[in-house]
Amino acid sequence: MNSDEIYLASFPFGDSAGMKLRPVLLLTGPVGAVPEVLVAYISSVVPSGLLPSDILLDPGAAKHASTNLRTVSVLRLHKLATIHASNVVRRLGVLSSETVSEVDGKLRGLLNL
């Protein structure tokens, strides 16, 4: 598991104790004695107005083909979670270097780094 890879993982619901299997972007590799990873949420429900922290991922576009997503999705960098590495189920794909640069810039702005 490496940062900038897209995996299916159990992601926590925002308003309840449950988890749902969904695509996530790994922002870190496993960290700690009981390995955890920092992930960002990916949704196939694209809002009508994107936020500055969102990145549209269109698997039909050459720069997003390596994501191996099934449909146009949105990477929501303001929806972050730390999850146990054991909740990371299966690798889907990887971001292009161009998209990795975009993620880096948006995270720096979002986190005021």
N, C-alpha and C positions, 0 to 999 in steps of 0.2 A: 504494500500500500504506500503510495507516494502522493504528495500534494499535487494538485492540478489534474488528478484523475477523477473520473465520475464513477460512482458506485451506486448500487441499490443498497439501502440501509434502512434500519428502523429509525425513524425520525420522530421525536416527541410532538404530540399535538400541543398547540399553544395554550389551550384553555382547559385541558384535562390531563389525566395521568396516563392516557393511552399512547401507543406508538403506531406508526403506519409505515409500511414499506414503500420507499420512494427514492427517486434519484437524488443524490447529493454530490456536491463538489468537495473533495478533501482539501482542506486548507493547510493541514499539517499531516505528517506521518504519525504513526503511533508514538505517544509520549507517556512515560511513567512506568512504574513497576506493574501496575494494572493498566495496560495500555488504553489510552483514550485518544480520540482524534477530534479536531475541530472541523466542522462541516458547515456548508451553506446549502440552503434549501433550493431545490429546483422544482418548478411547478409547470404543468401543462396548461394550467388556467392562466392565460395571459390577460392582465388587466388592461382596460381601455387606455389608461394613462400610466406609463412607466415612471417609476421613481428614479432619482439620480443614482440610486444604489442597485438598480436592476440592469441586467444584460440579457438581451433577447438572443436565444440560441436557436437557429434555424438549421436543422440537420440537412436540409436541401442545399444550403450554401457551402461552398468548398471549405471555408475556414471553420465550419462547425461539423463537417462530415465525420471527423474522428471522435465526436462525442457519442456516436451510435445511439442517440436518442431517437425515439420513434416518431415524435411530432415536435412542432415548434413549441418551445418552452421558454420560461423565464428563470434566470438565475437571480435569486433575491439575496443580495449580500447583506441586507440588514436583518435577515433571519438566520442567525447562527446558532449552533448548538455544539456542545461537547458531548460525545457519545462514546460508549465503550467500543473498542475495536471489534469485539465479538458481535456487535450489532451491524457491522459492515458485511454484507452478504456476498455480493458478486460485482466484479468490475464490468462496467459498460464501455467506457472509452476514456478519452483524454482531451483536454483543451488544446487548441492550437497555440503556438507561441504568441501570436497576435492577441488572442483572447486572454491569455495569461497576463500580458502587459496591461490590458484593459481592466482585469480583475484587480491587479496590484494598484493601479491608479485610483480606482473607485474605493478600494478598502482604505487606502491612505487618506483620501478625502473624508470618508465616512468616520474614520477613527481619529481624525486630526493628527496624523503622523507626519 
